Amino acid sequence: MAVPKKKTSKGKRNQRHAVWKAKAADAAQKALSIGKSVLTGKAQGFVYPIDEESDSEE
């Protein structure tokens, strides 16, 4: 089983945690942006299903 040779410093641990949190913040911002563009109808380069209920009623 793999065992670390030396104790990881607090700075290195905090740096990894900060990177992890930053990735989550970036993903949340991107998701919000995509959601807003889909709702306004200005989405480009993003494929999403369109309700075709109005066509099937005819």
Backbone as XML, in Angstrom:
<?xml version="1.0"?>
<chain id="A" units="angstrom">
  <residue number="1" name="MET">
    <atom name="N" x="0.850" y="-1.181" z="0.000"/>
    <atom name="CA" x="0.000" y="0.000" z="0.000"/>
    <atom name="C" x="0.893" y="1.242" z="0.000"/>
  </residue>
  <residue number="2" name="ALA">
    <atom name="N" x="0.497" y="2.266" z="-0.751"/>
    <atom name="CA" x="1.293" y="3.479" z="-0.863"/>
    <atom name="C" x="1.171" y="4.320" z="0.411"/>
  </residue>
  <residue number="3" name="VAL">
    <atom name="N" x="2.320" y="4.731" z="0.908"/>
    <atom name="CA" x="2.371" y="5.543" z="2.125"/>
    <atom name="C" x="3.235" y="6.764" z="1.844"/>
  </residue>
  <residue number="4" name="PRO">
    <atom name="N" x="2.786" y="7.973" z="2.208"/>
    <atom name="CA" x="3.622" y="9.152" z="1.976"/>
    <atom name="C" x="4.904" y="9.097" z="2.811"/>
  </residue>
  <residue number="5" name="LYS">
    <atom name="N" x="6.011" y="9.544" z="2.222"/>
    <atom name="CA" x="7.306" y="9.513" z="2.909"/>
    <atom name="C" x="7.415" y="10.599" z="3.964"/>
  </residue>
  <residue number="6" name="LYS">
    <atom name="N" x="6.875" y="11.776" z="3.652"/>
    <atom name="CA" x="6.985" y="12.904" z="4.576"/>
    <atom name="C" x="5.622" y="13.559" z="4.746"/>
  </residue>
  <residue number="7" name="LYS">
    <atom name="N" x="5.480" y="14.277" z="5.822"/>
    <atom name="CA" x="4.237" y="14.994" z="6.077"/>
    <atom name="C" x="4.099" y="16.139" z="5.078"/>
  </residue>
  <residue number="8" name="THR">
    <atom name="N" x="2.899" y="16.288" z="4.537"/>
    <atom name="CA" x="2.632" y="17.392" z="3.611"/>
    <atom name="C" x="2.449" y="18.677" z="4.409"/>
  </residue>
  <residue number="9" name="SER">
    <atom name="N" x="3.053" y="19.736" z="3.939"/>
    <atom name="CA" x="2.981" y="21.009" z="4.654"/>
    <atom name="C" x="1.580" y="21.605" z="4.580"/>
  </residue>
  <residue number="10" name="LYS">
    <atom name="N" x="1.279" y="22.476" z="5.517"/>
    <atom name="CA" x="-0.028" y="23.136" z="5.535"/>
    <atom name="C" x="-0.216" y="23.994" z="4.287"/>
  </residue>
  <residue number="11" name="GLY">
    <atom name="N" x="0.863" y="24.617" z="3.833"/>
    <atom name="CA" x="0.765" y="25.461" z="2.635"/>
    <atom name="C" x="0.391" y="24.663" z="1.405"/>
  </residue>
  <residue number="12" name="LYS">
    <atom name="N" x="1.012" y="23.499" z="1.247"/>
    <atom name="CA" x="0.710" y="22.653" z="0.092"/>
    <atom name="C" x="-0.729" y="22.134" z="0.175"/>
  </residue>
  <residue number="13" name="ARG">
    <atom name="N" x="-1.156" y="21.749" z="1.374"/>
    <atom name="CA" x="-2.515" y="21.273" z="1.568"/>
    <atom name="C" x="-3.523" y="22.375" z="1.246"/>
  </residue>
  <residue number="14" name="ASN">
    <atom name="N" x="-3.253" y="23.584" z="1.737"/>
    <atom name="CA" x="-4.157" y="24.711" z="1.486"/>
    <atom name="C" x="-4.191" y="25.083" z="0.013"/>
  </residue>
  <residue number="15" name="GLN">
    <atom name="N" x="-3.058" y="24.945" z="-0.655"/>
    <atom name="CA" x="-2.991" y="25.254" z="-2.083"/>
    <atom name="C" x="-3.861" y="24.281" z="-2.875"/>
  </residue>
  <residue number="16" name="ARG">
    <atom name="N" x="-3.769" y="22.990" z="-2.549"/>
    <atom name="CA" x="-4.604" y="22.003" z="-3.231"/>
    <atom name="C" x="-6.085" y="22.272" z="-2.978"/>
  </residue>
  <residue number="17" name="HIS">
    <atom name="N" x="-6.412" y="22.624" z="-1.751"/>
    <atom name="CA" x="-7.811" y="22.910" z="-1.408"/>
    <atom name="C" x="-8.321" y="24.134" z="-2.180"/>
  </residue>
  <residue number="18" name="ALA">
    <atom name="N" x="-7.488" y="25.156" z="-2.302"/>
    <atom name="CA" x="-7.888" y="26.373" z="-3.019"/>
    <atom name="C" x="-8.132" y="26.080" z="-4.494"/>
  </residue>
  <residue number="19" name="VAL">
    <atom name="N" x="-7.303" y="25.237" z="-5.095"/>
    <atom name="CA" x="-7.476" y="24.875" z="-6.505"/>
    <atom name="C" x="-8.777" y="24.110" z="-6.676"/>
  </residue>
  <residue number="20" name="TRP">
    <atom name="N" x="-9.059" y="23.202" z="-5.752"/>
    <atom name="CA" x="-10.271" y="22.403" z="-5.815"/>
    <atom name="C" x="-11.507" y="23.293" z="-5.717"/>
  </residue>
  <residue number="21" name="LYS">
    <atom name="N" x="-11.477" y="24.250" z="-4.787"/>
    <atom name="CA" x="-12.607" y="25.163" z="-4.625"/>
    <atom name="C" x="-12.770" y="26.062" z="-5.846"/>
  </residue>
  <residue number="22" name="ALA">
    <atom name="N" x="-11.662" y="26.502" z="-6.442"/>
    <atom name="CA" x="-11.722" y="27.378" z="-7.609"/>
    <atom name="C" x="-12.345" y="26.647" z="-8.800"/>
  </residue>
  <residue number="23" name="LYS">
    <atom name="N" x="-12.030" y="25.365" z="-8.961"/>
    <atom name="CA" x="-12.623" y="24.590" z="-10.050"/>
    <atom name="C" x="-14.137" y="24.519" z="-9.896"/>
  </residue>
  <residue number="24" name="ALA">
    <atom name="N" x="-14.592" y="24.330" z="-8.665"/>
    <atom name="CA" x="-16.030" y="24.256" z="-8.416"/>
    <atom name="C" x="-16.702" y="25.593" z="-8.724"/>
  </residue>
  <residue number="25" name="ALA">
    <atom name="N" x="-16.067" y="26.690" z="-8.334"/>
    <atom name="CA" x="-16.627" y="28.016" z="-8.598"/>
    <atom name="C" x="-16.707" y="28.289" z="-10.099"/>
  </residue>
  <residue number="26" name="ASP">
    <atom name="N" x="-15.677" y="27.889" z="-10.844"/>
    <atom name="CA" x="-15.681" y="28.081" z="-12.293"/>
    <atom name="C" x="-16.790" y="27.262" z="-12.950"/>
  </residue>
  <residue number="27" name="ALA">
    <atom name="N" x="-16.967" y="26.023" z="-12.501"/>
    <atom name="CA" x="-18.000" y="25.161" z="-13.073"/>
    <atom name="C" x="-19.393" y="25.724" z="-12.784"/>
  </residue>
  <residue number="28" name="ALA">
    <atom name="N" x="-19.584" y="26.248" z="-11.574"/>
    <atom name="CA" x="-20.884" y="26.830" z="-11.215"/>
    <atom name="C" x="-21.171" y="28.067" z="-12.053"/>
  </residue>
  <residue number="29" name="GLN">
    <atom name="N" x="-20.166" y="28.895" z="-12.264"/>
    <atom name="CA" x="-20.334" y="30.110" z="-13.069"/>
    <atom name="C" x="-20.676" y="29.764" z="-14.514"/>
  </residue>
  <residue number="30" name="LYS">
    <atom name="N" x="-20.004" y="28.738" z="-15.057"/>
    <atom name="CA" x="-20.262" y="28.325" z="-16.433"/>
    <atom name="C" x="-21.675" y="27.758" z="-16.572"/>
  </residue>
  <residue number="31" name="ALA">
    <atom name="N" x="-22.098" y="26.958" z="-15.592"/>
    <atom name="CA" x="-23.448" y="26.384" z="-15.628"/>
    <atom name="C" x="-24.507" y="27.480" z="-15.570"/>
  </residue>
  <residue number="32" name="LEU">
    <atom name="N" x="-24.288" y="28.475" z="-14.737"/>
    <atom name="CA" x="-25.230" y="29.582" z="-14.627"/>
    <atom name="C" x="-25.299" y="30.362" z="-15.934"/>
  </residue>
  <residue number="33" name="SER">
    <atom name="N" x="-24.152" y="30.582" z="-16.542"/>
    <atom name="CA" x="-24.103" y="31.311" z="-17.803"/>
    <atom name="C" x="-24.835" y="30.559" z="-18.914"/>
  </residue>
  <residue number="34" name="ILE">
    <atom name="N" x="-24.620" y="29.246" z="-18.990"/>
    <atom name="CA" x="-25.290" y="28.432" z="-20.004"/>
    <atom name="C" x="-26.795" y="28.433" z="-19.761"/>
  </residue>
  <residue number="35" name="GLY">
    <atom name="N" x="-27.190" y="28.324" z="-18.501"/>
    <atom name="CA" x="-28.610" y="28.333" z="-18.171"/>
    <atom name="C" x="-29.277" y="29.632" z="-18.566"/>
  </residue>
  <residue number="36" name="LYS">
    <atom name="N" x="-28.617" y="30.749" z="-18.315"/>
    <atom name="CA" x="-29.168" y="32.046" z="-18.683"/>
    <atom name="C" x="-29.301" y="32.176" z="-20.194"/>
  </residue>
  <residue number="37" name="SER">
    <atom name="N" x="-28.285" y="31.714" z="-20.934"/>
    <atom name="CA" x="-28.338" y="31.845" z="-22.388"/>
    <atom name="C" x="-29.424" y="30.954" z="-22.978"/>
  </residue>
  <residue number="38" name="VAL">
    <atom name="N" x="-29.649" y="29.783" z="-22.371"/>
    <atom name="CA" x="-30.716" y="28.901" z="-22.862"/>
    <atom name="C" x="-32.071" y="29.550" z="-22.617"/>
  </residue>
  <residue number="39" name="LEU">
    <atom name="N" x="-32.257" y="30.152" z="-21.461"/>
    <atom name="CA" x="-33.539" y="30.773" z="-21.143"/>
    <atom name="C" x="-33.836" y="31.984" z="-22.030"/>
  </residue>
  <residue number="40" name="THR">
    <atom name="N" x="-32.803" y="32.731" z="-22.415"/>
    <atom name="CA" x="-33.027" y="33.896" z="-23.260"/>
    <atom name="C" x="-33.107" y="33.519" z="-24.733"/>
  </residue>
  <residue number="41" name="GLY">
    <atom name="N" x="-32.721" y="32.288" z="-25.076"/>
    <atom name="CA" x="-32.781" y="31.842" z="-26.462"/>
    <atom name="C" x="-31.569" y="32.237" z="-27.272"/>
  </residue>
  <residue number="42" name="LYS">
    <atom name="N" x="-30.508" y="32.699" z="-26.631"/>
    <atom name="CA" x="-29.312" y="33.126" z="-27.353"/>
    <atom name="C" x="-28.194" y="32.096" z="-27.275"/>
  </residue>
  <residue number="43" name="ALA">
    <atom name="N" x="-28.531" y="30.855" z="-26.950"/>
    <atom name="CA" x="-27.522" y="29.814" z="-26.803"/>
    <atom name="C" x="-26.941" y="29.447" z="-28.162"/>
  </residue>
  <residue number="44" name="GLN">
    <atom name="N" x="-25.626" y="29.469" z="-28.268"/>
    <atom name="CA" x="-24.933" y="29.063" z="-29.486"/>
    <atom name="C" x="-23.894" y="28.027" z="-29.100"/>
  </residue>
  <residue number="45" name="GLY">
    <atom name="N" x="-23.853" y="26.942" z="-29.840"/>
    <atom name="CA" x="-22.874" y="25.911" z="-29.549"/>
    <atom name="C" x="-23.280" y="25.028" z="-28.384"/>
  </residue>
  <residue number="46" name="PHE">
    <atom name="N" x="-24.542" y="25.086" z="-27.999"/>
    <atom name="CA" x="-25.040" y="24.269" z="-26.904"/>
    <atom name="C" x="-26.319" y="23.619" z="-27.372"/>
  </residue>
  <residue number="47" name="VAL">
    <atom name="N" x="-26.363" y="22.281" z="-27.386"/>
    <atom name="CA" x="-27.508" y="21.556" z="-27.904"/>
    <atom name="C" x="-28.404" y="21.162" z="-26.743"/>
  </residue>
  <residue number="48" name="TYR">
    <atom name="N" x="-29.670" y="21.460" z="-26.859"/>
    <atom name="CA" x="-30.634" y="21.085" z="-25.829"/>
    <atom name="C" x="-31.952" y="20.733" z="-26.500"/>
  </residue>
  <residue number="49" name="PRO">
    <atom name="N" x="-32.733" y="19.851" z="-25.901"/>
    <atom name="CA" x="-33.995" y="19.434" z="-26.530"/>
    <atom name="C" x="-35.032" y="20.558" z="-26.524"/>
  </residue>
  <residue number="50" name="ILE">
    <atom name="N" x="-35.794" y="20.623" z="-27.606"/>
    <atom name="CA" x="-36.852" y="21.618" z="-27.727"/>
    <atom name="C" x="-38.185" y="20.884" z="-27.648"/>
  </residue>
  <residue number="51" name="ASP">
    <atom name="N" x="-39.101" y="21.406" z="-26.858"/>
    <atom name="CA" x="-40.425" y="20.794" z="-26.737"/>
    <atom name="C" x="-41.145" y="20.884" z="-28.074"/>
  </residue>
  <residue number="52" name="GLU">
    <atom name="N" x="-41.628" y="19.763" z="-28.542"/>
    <atom name="CA" x="-42.360" y="19.728" z="-29.820"/>
    <atom name="C" x="-43.824" y="19.433" z="-29.591"/>
  </residue>
  <residue number="53" name="GLU">
    <atom name="N" x="-44.352" y="19.802" z="-28.423"/>
    <atom name="CA" x="-45.748" y="19.546" z="-28.114"/>
    <atom name="C" x="-46.679" y="20.338" z="-29.020"/>
  </residue>
  <residue number="54" name="SER">
    <atom name="N" x="-46.275" y="21.547" z="-29.408"/>
    <atom name="CA" x="-47.130" y="22.379" z="-30.255"/>
    <atom name="C" x="-47.285" y="21.753" z="-31.649"/>
  </residue>
  <residue number="55" name="ASP">
    <atom name="N" x="-46.269" y="21.042" z="-32.142"/>
    <atom name="CA" x="-46.358" y="20.401" z="-33.434"/>
    <atom name="C" x="-47.231" y="19.143" z="-33.384"/>
  </residue>
  <residue number="56" name="SER">
    <atom name="N" x="-47.198" y="18.425" z="-32.292"/>
    <atom name="CA" x="-47.941" y="17.161" z="-32.193"/>
    <atom name="C" x="-49.436" y="17.390" z="-31.987"/>
  </residue>
  <residue number="57" name="GLU">
    <atom name="N" x="-49.844" y="18.597" z="-31.565"/>
    <atom name="CA" x="-51.258" y="18.866" z="-31.337"/>
    <atom name="C" x="-52.036" y="19.044" z="-32.637"/>
  </residue>
  <residue number="58" name="GLU">
    <atom name="N" x="-51.372" y="19.346" z="-33.720"/>
    <atom name="CA" x="-52.035" y="19.604" z="-35.000"/>
    <atom name="C" x="-52.644" y="18.405" z="-35.548"/>
  </residue>
</chain>
